[in-house]
Amino acid sequence: MTEPVKSGSINMDENLNDKFIEMINTKIIVEVLNENVKTLLISCDELDLKLQDGIMPYLTLGDIAEQLEKRFMEPIIIYVWVELGLNGYIYRYGGPDRYWMEHGKTKGFA
C-alpha cells in the first residue's frame, strides 16, 4: 500500500475509492460546475445503496463518485461528511484528476 501524500493537514490519498461509508447520517454536498454553479445537498436515499449483512446501508467513496458523475454528467465537486459519534471525516472528490482526498477530521461530529 502506498503512503498518502500530505499537503498541510490534508490527506491526499488517491486510494480512497474503496473507503467504506455508512450511509445512515452521512451528508453529501455536490457542487455542479457549469455556467450556473449550483450547490446541492444529496440525501442518502437518492443513491443506490448496498447492504452489509442485509442490515446496514453503505457505499464506497468510489460508488458515490460513480453514481453522482452519471447523474449530473457535468464537472462536479463532491463533499461527503461522515459522522461517527466520537469523530467525523470530510472527504472531497473532484478536480481535473477526479480523485478522493480526506479534506478534514473532527473530534465530535463533522
Secondary structure as UniProt FT lines:
FT   STRAND          5..7
FT   TURN            8..9
FT   STRAND          10..12
FT   TURN            14..15
FT   HELIX           16..18
FT   STRAND          20..22
FT   STRAND          27..32
FT   STRAND          38..42
FT   HELIX           44..46
FT   STRAND          50..52
FT   TURN            53..55
FT   STRAND          56..60
FT   HELIX           61..72
FT   STRAND          76..83
FT   STRAND          87..94
FT   TURN            95..98
FT   STRAND          99..107
//
